[in-house]
Structures are given as structure tokens and as C-alpha cells.
């Protein structure tokens, strides 16, 4: 891990300390405007329940190769082949790759798995080159991971896809605490992403053994059954679908993804960068590839949580299970709709900066729910979370949205009662009348639901 050096960072940290995180972000937005800043245009967000975006979510003026360009954190962590975990998250006793004090900031160069996976040829220079991307716009760390990763032997059909960076040891964190993760900036490292759907996965999969999910027909499975080449045993012949998605400035200069519409039209949508995976070590394991460490299902330790509200300005609270918390991140998203139905979001590498702070029980620094379950917050909403199977692959795998919904409602009730002082029956009525419960994702084996409780409902008039 490296310490960054720019005086701009020192000024920025001083302003945050003086104004507070949200005050700083509001001031930055007012100064730069919706169309741009010194580093490019920001992604705009108008609805309170839409993914967070602010000035530090920027269109790249340069390719953010390792160590190049703006580094906002006090510490800087690269994604090196001998440090990342491909498809697995850290265990409770994993060795940290970085250390920091509580309350300090860290910038992580994350690497998207899309473009380096086995069904795409595990050669990002060739994969992106076929889509018109020159070599100097392909990230060097993505190339190195695809070519040189050897910490574990890859099995495309078993392993998770994600490149997981960490763990980071946060001094003072102990089991029973909460790790508060604040999203300070999310910079696009490259001006393109990929959206993929793969056979047997996503919202419309063919089931194991060839079955058809209830509610759809064989003809409605995606990708189409006739293109399923998994029997070949060669991932490059599986017939998976990956859609290259360039980034350009859209309406009002907002960074946007662009997809084709028929033979001549196009679909343009705004980007909302966020990290799909943020977690702390949760499970014990004897090997790096233990099923309990697979990167796909989210757990009580967070992980592949895939909540698109967790962009710049948001805060994610995680219960701590290991000394030092052992924070990790990955699965960088440029944009994602609720549900993530095809399987992936618009995946693309980000340079993410976080503030990591340890919260002790009784301090009032974290919601009470967060001491036993992940919880999130944006500038204008509290976000209780529910998972269908929060212990991950242990004791079987359940992907029932009803279970996730019930847990999100219970966690919302606990928060409203214990933290905001509402009578539980009245809180239940309020949730039914005025809160929203949204599907986080339906594709990660353990499915998720999150609530959106608007803060302005609780402001005295």
C-alpha cells in the first residue's frame, strides 16, 4: 500500500473535517455544477431514492492506470495479482494487504472482472481490442491479473467471477463493533463497461438438469437455450452474451452508457458509479477457495451486496467479525438497475475512495441494527437491508425474495423503534404508507431487498 501525496487531497480532507462529509459534497456540487468539474462531468441524481452521485463521480479525462491520475485517499491500494483474490473473499484469519487507522481514507484501484473472464478469453487486450479499444486504454492491472494470477487455480464453473481487493486492517476494530464505510469518490478508470448474461444465471435462467423456472417458458429463457454450449466444457464456447458499453457525455454533459437500439438507434442512460461488493471478513475457512468464501452470495459481512444507492455520499455499515475488520471491495459498477436482472450491472473498473471508521457499541455512531446486520444510509434516506440467506453458502442456499423482504421490513421496524423512538405498530403503518422496498438483486444466489425510508419525513415542520 502507498501513501498519496497531493496537497489537493490535504485541502480536501481539511474541508471535509471542517464542513462534514455531506456539507463538503453539497459545496462541491454547488461549485462545479451538474455539467462538470476540474476532472470532468458529474453524474446527476434528481430523485432521493435514485443512486447517489456527486462531483467525485467523474468522467475520465485520462485512463487511470495504476498510480496515475488523481488519488484522493490518504492511503492507496493497487490490485496486484499476488494480493487480489479472484472469485473468493477473505476469511476471518486472512493476512491483510494494507493497514490504516480508524477514520482515515483509502483509495482502491478496483479491477472489473468483465473482459478478463474465461468465457471472454482471459485476455483483455484482445477482448477489448476487438471492440475498438486501443492497448493504452486497457488497464495494466487487468492485463496482469488475467495473465499472472496464480494464488488459486481458476475453475470458471465453480469460482465467483469477482476480482476482490483486500483485506484492509482497520486499527481498533474488534468483533462486536461496526465498520462505517463512507463513499467519498468513485472515478471511472476507463470510458467503457460490459453488461453480461450467462447460461444458467440471471433472472431467466435454465435450471440445473434442464428445468424451466416457474412463470416462464423454455422459449423465454435468456440467453436462448439453443445457444447453450456448456456441454463443450470450453467457456469460450458456452454461448454467454457480453455487451460492450461505451461511455460518453450524454444530456447536459452527464457521463452516460450507450447501447444500440435496433439497426440504427441507441439507448443512452446516465451512469451512477458504485461498488457492488464491500464487505468484512465473515467466515472461517481452511483454504482460499472454501465454498463459504465464494464471492457471489452476500452475507452478514456484506460482500456482493449490489445496492445501487451506495454511490458517492452514501454510507454502508457492517458488523465486524474479525480483529481489524478486514475490509475488502470489488465488483465495480458504472450503472445498475434494481434487480440486476441479466446477471451483471454495467461493469467497469473504478478508482474508489472510502473513509473507514470503527464504531463502538453505545457510541451512537452507527444504527443499532448495524451491530448485527448490514445497514446503509444516503444523504436523504435510511436503507435497511434484507437477505434471503445471510450466512451465504453455509447450511444450504436459499434465494427466496419473500425471506429477504421480511428481513428488510423487520430491520426497518427495529431501526424506527430503537433508533427513532417510534411505536412499533405505528412504524409498521408508516412503512406501509410511505416507505419503499426495492429489489437489490435477484442473481447472487442469496437475493436481496432494501428499504428506502426518506429522512425528510422525520423533519419537524
C-alpha positions as CSV (number, residue, x, y, z in Angstrom):
1,X,0.0,0.0,0.0
2,X,1.2,3.5,-0.8
3,X,0.5,6.9,0.8
4,X,-0.7,9.5,-1.7
5,X,1.0,12.9,-1.8
6,X,-1.0,15.7,-3.5
7,X,-1.7,18.8,-1.5
8,X,-5.2,18.9,-3.1
9,X,-6.0,15.8,-1.0
10,X,-4.9,17.5,2.2
11,X,-7.1,20.5,1.4
12,X,-10.0,18.3,0.6
13,X,-9.6,16.3,3.8
14,X,-9.4,19.6,5.8
15,X,-12.6,20.8,4.2
16,X,-14.4,17.5,5.0
17,X,-13.2,17.8,8.6
18,X,-14.5,21.4,8.8
19,X,-17.8,21.1,6.9
20,X,-18.6,17.5,7.4
21,X,-18.9,14.9,4.6
22,X,-22.3,15.9,3.4
23,X,-21.5,19.6,3.7
24,X,-18.4,19.2,1.6
25,X,-20.3,17.2,-1.1
26,X,-23.0,19.8,-1.2
27,X,-20.5,22.6,-1.5
28,X,-18.5,20.7,-4.2
29,X,-21.7,20.2,-6.2
30,X,-22.6,23.8,-6.0
31,X,-19.2,25.0,-7.2
32,X,-18.8,22.5,-10.0
33,X,-22.4,22.3,-11.3
34,X,-24.0,19.4,-12.9
35,X,-22.0,19.7,-16.1
36,X,-18.5,19.2,-14.9
37,X,-15.6,19.9,-12.6
38,X,-11.8,20.1,-12.9
39,X,-11.8,16.4,-13.8
40,X,-15.0,16.2,-15.9
41,X,-18.7,16.0,-15.7
42,X,-20.5,14.6,-12.8
43,X,-23.4,12.1,-12.8
44,X,-26.6,13.8,-11.8
45,X,-29.2,12.4,-9.5
46,X,-32.5,14.0,-9.0
47,X,-34.7,11.6,-7.1
48,X,-34.0,10.9,-3.5
49,X,-34.3,7.1,-4.0
50,X,-32.0,7.1,-7.0
51,X,-28.4,6.0,-6.7
52,X,-26.2,8.6,-5.1
53,X,-24.0,10.7,-7.3
54,X,-21.9,13.8,-6.7
55,X,-18.9,15.7,-8.0
56,X,-16.4,12.9,-7.2
57,X,-18.1,10.5,-9.6
58,X,-16.5,11.7,-12.8
59,X,-16.0,11.2,-16.5
60,X,-12.3,10.3,-17.0
61,X,-10.1,12.8,-18.8
62,X,-7.4,10.1,-18.8
63,X,-7.1,6.4,-18.4
64,X,-6.5,5.8,-14.7
65,X,-3.6,3.3,-15.0
66,X,-2.2,2.2,-11.6
67,X,-0.7,5.1,-9.8
68,X,-1.7,7.6,-12.5
69,X,-4.1,10.5,-12.1
70,X,-5.9,11.8,-9.0
71,X,-5.7,9.7,-5.8
72,X,-7.9,11.2,-3.1
73,X,-7.2,8.9,-0.2
74,X,-4.5,9.1,2.5
75,X,-3.6,5.5,1.5
76,X,-3.6,3.9,-1.9
77,X,-4.1,0.2,-2.6
78,X,-3.5,-1.3,-6.0
79,X,-4.9,-4.6,-7.3
80,X,-1.9,-6.7,-7.8
81,X,-2.1,-10.4,-8.9
82,X,-0.4,-11.7,-5.7
83,X,-2.8,-9.6,-3.5
84,X,-6.2,-9.9,-5.0
85,X,-8.5,-12.9,-4.6
86,X,-10.3,-13.9,-7.8
87,X,-13.7,-15.3,-7.0
88,X,-13.3,-15.5,-3.2
89,X,-13.4,-13.2,-0.3
90,X,-11.1,-13.0,2.7
91,X,-11.6,-15.4,5.7
92,X,-11.5,-14.4,9.4
93,X,-7.8,-15.1,9.7
94,X,-6.6,-13.7,6.3
95,X,-3.5,-11.7,6.2
96,X,-4.2,-8.0,5.4
97,X,-2.6,-6.4,2.4
98,X,-2.9,-2.9,4.0
99,X,-3.3,-1.3,7.4
100,X,-4.9,2.0,8.4
101,X,-6.2,3.9,11.4
102,X,-9.9,4.3,12.1
103,X,-11.2,7.5,10.4
104,X,-8.5,7.6,7.7
105,X,-9.2,7.4,4.0
106,X,-8.1,4.9,1.4
107,X,-8.2,4.8,-2.4
108,X,-8.5,1.4,-4.1
109,X,-7.9,0.8,-7.7
110,X,-10.5,-1.9,-8.4
111,X,-10.5,-4.1,-11.5
112,X,-13.6,-5.3,-13.2
113,X,-13.9,-9.0,-13.9
114,X,-15.7,-8.3,-17.2
115,X,-13.2,-8.6,-20.1
116,X,-10.8,-10.9,-18.3
117,X,-13.0,-13.9,-17.6
118,X,-12.5,-17.3,-19.2
119,X,-15.6,-17.1,-21.4
120,X,-14.2,-13.9,-22.8
121,X,-10.8,-15.5,-23.5
122,X,-9.0,-14.3,-20.3
123,X,-7.1,-11.7,-22.5
124,X,-8.4,-8.2,-22.0
125,X,-6.1,-6.7,-24.7
126,X,-7.6,-9.0,-27.3
127,X,-11.2,-8.8,-26.0
128,X,-11.4,-5.1,-25.8
129,X,-9.2,-4.7,-28.9
130,X,-11.9,-6.5,-30.9
131,X,-14.3,-3.7,-29.8
132,X,-12.1,-0.9,-30.9
133,X,-10.3,-0.2,-27.6
134,X,-6.5,0.6,-28.2
135,X,-4.0,-1.1,-25.9
136,X,-3.2,2.1,-24.0
137,X,-6.8,2.2,-22.9
138,X,-6.8,-1.3,-21.4
139,X,-5.8,-1.3,-17.8
140,X,-2.3,-2.7,-17.0
141,X,-3.5,-4.3,-13.8
142,X,-6.4,-6.1,-15.6
143,X,-3.8,-7.4,-18.1
144,X,-1.6,-8.6,-15.2
145,X,-4.3,-10.3,-13.3
146,X,-5.6,-12.1,-16.4
147,X,-2.1,-13.3,-17.3
148,X,-0.4,-13.8,-14.0
149,X,-3.0,-14.6,-11.3
150,X,-1.9,-17.8,-9.6
151,X,-3.0,-17.6,-5.9
152,X,-5.7,-20.1,-6.6
153,X,-6.4,-22.4,-9.6
154,X,-9.3,-20.9,-11.5
155,X,-12.4,-23.0,-12.2
156,X,-14.9,-20.9,-14.2
157,X,-17.8,-23.1,-13.4
158,X,-17.3,-23.1,-9.6
159,X,-15.4,-19.9,-8.7
160,X,-17.0,-16.5,-8.3
161,X,-16.2,-14.0,-11.1
162,X,-15.1,-11.1,-9.0
163,X,-11.6,-9.6,-8.5
164,X,-11.6,-8.9,-4.8
165,X,-9.1,-6.4,-3.4
166,X,-8.1,-6.5,0.2
167,X,-8.4,-7.2,3.1
168,X,-7.6,-3.9,4.8
169,X,-6.9,-4.0,8.5
170,X,-8.5,-1.1,10.4
171,X,-6.9,-0.5,13.8
172,X,-9.1,-0.7,16.8
173,X,-11.8,-2.8,15.1
174,X,-12.9,-5.8,17.2
175,X,-15.7,-8.4,16.9
176,X,-19.0,-6.8,18.0
177,X,-18.1,-3.4,16.5
178,X,-19.4,-1.8,13.3
179,X,-17.3,-0.7,10.4
180,X,-18.6,2.5,8.9
181,X,-17.7,2.8,5.2
182,X,-18.2,6.2,3.6
183,X,-18.1,6.6,-0.1
184,X,-16.0,9.7,-0.9
185,X,-15.3,9.3,-4.6
186,X,-15.8,6.9,-7.5
187,X,-13.7,7.7,-10.5
188,X,-14.2,5.8,-13.8
189,X,-10.8,4.3,-14.7
190,X,-11.8,3.7,-18.3
191,X,-14.6,5.1,-20.6
192,X,-16.3,1.8,-21.2
193,X,-18.0,-1.1,-19.5
194,X,-19.6,-4.5,-20.1
195,X,-23.0,-6.0,-19.3
196,X,-23.1,-9.8,-19.4
197,X,-25.7,-12.6,-19.2
198,X,-24.6,-16.2,-18.8
199,X,-26.3,-19.5,-19.3
200,X,-27.9,-20.8,-16.1
201,X,-27.7,-17.5,-14.4
202,X,-29.7,-14.2,-14.2
203,X,-33.4,-13.7,-13.7
204,X,-34.4,-16.0,-16.6
205,X,-32.1,-19.0,-16.2
206,X,-32.3,-22.6,-17.4
207,X,-32.3,-24.6,-14.2
208,X,-29.8,-27.4,-13.3
209,X,-30.9,-30.5,-15.1
210,X,-32.5,-28.5,-17.9
211,X,-35.6,-27.4,-16.0
212,X,-37.6,-24.2,-16.6
213,X,-38.3,-21.7,-13.8
214,X,-41.9,-21.3,-12.8
215,X,-43.7,-18.4,-14.6
216,X,-41.8,-18.6,-17.9
217,X,-41.5,-21.0,-20.8
218,X,-38.4,-22.7,-22.3
219,X,-38.5,-20.2,-25.2
220,X,-38.3,-17.3,-22.7
221,X,-35.1,-18.4,-21.1
222,X,-32.1,-16.0,-21.5
223,X,-29.7,-16.4,-23.1
224,X,-31.7,-18.6,-25.5
225,X,-31.5,-22.3,-24.8
226,X,-30.3,-23.0,-28.4
227,X,-27.1,-21.1,-27.8
228,X,-26.1,-23.0,-24.6
229,X,-22.7,-24.5,-25.2
230,X,-21.8,-25.5,-21.7
231,X,-21.7,-29.2,-22.6
232,X,-18.4,-28.5,-24.5
233,X,-16.6,-27.8,-21.3
234,X,-14.9,-24.8,-23.1
235,X,-16.0,-21.5,-21.6
236,X,-15.3,-19.6,-24.8
237,X,-17.9,-21.8,-26.5
238,X,-20.6,-21.5,-23.8
239,X,-22.6,-19.0,-25.8
240,X,-22.6,-16.4,-23.0
241,X,-23.5,-12.9,-24.0
242,X,-21.4,-9.8,-23.2
243,X,-22.5,-6.4,-24.4
244,X,-19.7,-3.8,-24.7
245,X,-21.0,-0.5,-23.5
246,X,-19.0,2.7,-24.3
247,X,-19.3,5.8,-22.1
248,X,-19.8,9.3,-23.5
249,X,-21.2,12.6,-22.3
250,X,-25.0,12.4,-22.6
251,X,-27.6,15.1,-21.9
252,X,-26.3,18.1,-20.1
253,X,-22.8,16.6,-20.2
254,X,-23.7,13.8,-17.8
255,X,-21.5,10.6,-18.3
256,X,-23.7,8.0,-19.8
257,X,-23.7,4.5,-21.1
258,X,-24.7,3.8,-24.7
259,X,-26.4,0.7,-26.1
260,X,-27.6,0.0,-29.6
261,X,-31.4,0.1,-30.3
262,X,-32.1,-1.9,-33.4
263,X,-30.1,-1.2,-36.5
264,X,-29.6,2.5,-36.2
265,X,-30.9,3.9,-32.9
266,X,-29.4,3.9,-29.4
267,X,-30.3,3.9,-25.8
268,X,-28.4,6.4,-23.6
269,X,-28.6,6.2,-19.8
270,X,-26.8,8.1,-17.0
271,X,-24.1,6.4,-15.0
272,X,-24.2,6.0,-11.2
273,X,-20.9,4.5,-10.2
274,X,-20.8,2.4,-7.0
275,X,-19.1,-0.6,-5.6
276,X,-21.2,-3.7,-5.8
277,X,-19.0,-5.5,-3.3
278,X,-18.0,-4.1,0.0
279,X,-17.5,-6.3,3.0
280,X,-15.7,-7.5,6.0
281,X,-14.4,-11.0,6.8
282,X,-17.2,-13.1,8.0
283,X,-16.5,-16.8,7.6
284,X,-13.7,-19.1,8.8
285,X,-12.1,-21.3,6.2
286,X,-9.2,-23.8,5.8
287,X,-8.5,-22.9,2.2
288,X,-8.6,-19.8,-0.1
289,X,-11.3,-21.5,-2.2
290,X,-13.6,-22.8,0.6
291,X,-17.3,-22.6,-0.6
292,X,-18.1,-20.3,2.4
293,X,-15.7,-17.7,0.8
294,X,-17.2,-17.7,-2.7
295,X,-17.6,-14.1,-3.8
296,X,-21.1,-14.5,-5.3
297,X,-23.5,-14.6,-2.3
298,X,-23.7,-11.6,0.1
299,X,-23.7,-12.3,3.8
300,X,-24.0,-10.7,7.2
301,X,-20.5,-9.4,6.5
302,X,-21.7,-7.6,3.4
303,X,-19.8,-8.6,0.3
304,X,-21.6,-8.8,-3.0
305,X,-24.5,-6.6,-1.7
306,X,-25.3,-4.9,-5.1
307,X,-27.3,-2.0,-3.8
308,X,-27.3,0.8,-6.3
309,X,-27.9,3.5,-3.7
310,X,-24.3,3.1,-2.4
311,X,-22.6,5.7,-4.6
312,X,-20.7,8.8,-3.6
313,X,-22.2,10.4,-0.4
314,X,-23.6,7.1,0.9
315,X,-22.5,5.2,4.0
316,X,-22.5,1.5,4.5
317,X,-22.4,0.0,8.0
318,X,-21.1,-3.5,8.5
319,X,-21.0,-5.7,11.7
320,X,-17.4,-6.7,12.5
321,X,-16.5,-10.3,13.0
322,X,-12.7,-10.3,12.9
323,X,-9.9,-8.2,14.6
324,X,-9.2,-5.3,12.2
325,X,-12.5,-5.8,10.4
326,X,-10.6,-7.0,7.3
327,X,-12.4,-4.8,4.7
328,X,-12.5,-5.7,1.1
329,X,-14.1,-4.4,-2.1
330,X,-14.7,-5.3,-5.8
331,X,-17.4,-5.7,-8.4
332,X,-17.2,-2.1,-9.5
333,X,-20.3,-0.9,-11.3
334,X,-20.8,2.1,-13.6
335,X,-24.6,1.7,-13.6
336,X,-27.1,-0.9,-12.3
337,X,-30.9,-1.1,-12.3
338,X,-32.7,-2.6,-9.3
339,X,-32.7,-6.4,-9.7
340,X,-29.6,-6.6,-11.9
341,X,-31.7,-9.0,-13.9
342,X,-29.4,-10.0,-16.8
343,X,-26.7,-11.1,-14.2
344,X,-24.3,-8.2,-14.2
345,X,-24.6,-4.5,-14.0
346,X,-22.7,-2.3,-16.4
347,X,-19.4,-3.5,-15.0
348,X,-16.3,-1.3,-15.3
349,X,-13.2,-0.6,-13.3
350,X,-13.4,2.3,-10.7
351,X,-10.9,4.1,-8.5
352,X,-12.9,4.2,-5.3
353,X,-12.1,6.2,-2.2
354,X,-13.5,5.3,1.2
355,X,-13.3,6.6,4.8
356,X,-13.3,3.6,7.2
357,X,-14.3,4.3,10.8
358,X,-14.8,1.9,13.7
359,X,-18.0,2.4,15.7
360,X,-18.3,1.0,19.2
361,X,-21.5,-0.2,20.8
362,X,-23.1,2.6,22.8
363,X,-21.3,5.4,20.9
364,X,-24.3,6.4,18.8
365,X,-22.1,6.4,15.8
366,X,-24.0,3.6,14.0
367,X,-27.6,2.5,13.7
368,X,-28.4,-0.2,16.3
369,X,-29.4,-2.7,13.5
370,X,-25.9,-2.4,12.1
371,X,-24.3,-4.3,15.0
372,X,-25.9,-7.5,13.7
373,X,-26.9,-6.8,10.1
374,X,-25.6,-4.6,7.2
375,X,-27.4,-1.2,7.0
376,X,-27.0,1.7,4.7
377,X,-27.6,5.4,4.6
378,X,-27.7,8.1,1.9
379,X,-27.9,11.9,2.4
380,X,-31.7,11.7,2.2
381,X,-32.7,8.1,3.2
382,X,-32.0,5.3,5.6
383,X,-31.7,1.9,3.9
384,X,-32.5,-1.2,5.9
385,X,-31.4,-4.4,4.2
386,X,-32.7,-7.9,4.0
387,X,-31.0,-11.0,2.6
388,X,-32.6,-14.4,1.8
389,X,-29.7,-16.4,3.2
390,X,-27.3,-14.2,5.2
391,X,-24.9,-17.0,6.1
392,X,-24.0,-17.5,2.4
393,X,-23.4,-21.0,1.2
394,X,-23.3,-22.5,4.7
395,X,-26.2,-24.7,5.6
396,X,-27.6,-24.6,2.1
397,X,-28.5,-21.7,-0.2
398,X,-31.9,-20.0,-0.2
399,X,-32.9,-17.5,-2.8
400,X,-36.5,-16.6,-1.8
401,X,-37.3,-12.9,-2.2
402,X,-40.1,-13.3,0.4
403,X,-37.5,-14.1,3.1
404,X,-35.4,-11.1,2.1
405,X,-38.4,-8.8,2.1
406,X,-39.5,-9.9,5.6
407,X,-36.0,-9.4,7.0
408,X,-35.8,-5.9,5.4
409,X,-39.1,-5.0,7.0
410,X,-38.1,-6.3,10.4
411,X,-34.8,-4.4,10.2
412,X,-36.7,-1.3,9.3
413,X,-39.0,-1.7,12.2
414,X,-36.1,-2.3,14.6
415,X,-34.5,0.9,13.3
416,X,-37.6,3.0,13.6
417,X,-38.4,1.7,17.0
418,X,-35.0,1.6,18.6
419,X,-33.2,4.5,16.9
420,X,-36.0,6.9,16.1
421,X,-38.3,6.1,19.0
422,X,-41.5,5.1,17.1
423,X,-44.1,2.8,18.5
424,X,-43.7,-0.5,16.6
425,X,-47.3,-0.7,15.4
426,X,-47.1,2.9,14.2
427,X,-43.8,2.3,12.5
428,X,-45.4,-0.7,10.7
429,X,-48.2,1.5,9.5
430,X,-45.7,4.2,8.4
431,X,-43.7,1.7,6.3
432,X,-46.9,0.6,4.6
433,X,-47.9,4.1,3.8
434,X,-44.7,5.9,2.9
435,X,-41.6,3.7,2.6
436,X,-40.4,1.9,-0.5
437,X,-38.9,-1.6,-0.5
438,X,-36.9,-2.3,-3.6
439,X,-35.2,-5.4,-5.0
440,X,-31.5,-5.1,-4.7
441,X,-30.7,-8.1,-6.9
442,X,-32.1,-11.5,-7.9
443,X,-28.9,-13.0,-9.3
444,X,-26.4,-13.6,-6.4
445,X,-27.8,-16.9,-5.1
446,X,-28.7,-15.1,-1.9
447,X,-31.2,-12.4,-3.1
448,X,-31.7,-9.0,-1.6
449,X,-34.3,-6.4,-0.8
450,X,-33.6,-3.0,0.7
451,X,-36.0,-0.4,2.1
452,X,-35.9,3.4,1.5
453,X,-37.0,5.5,4.4
454,X,-37.0,9.2,3.5
455,X,-35.3,11.4,6.1
456,X,-37.5,14.4,5.2
457,X,-40.5,12.6,6.6
458,X,-38.9,12.9,10.0
459,X,-38.0,16.6,9.9
460,X,-40.2,18.8,12.1
461,X,-42.1,21.3,10.1
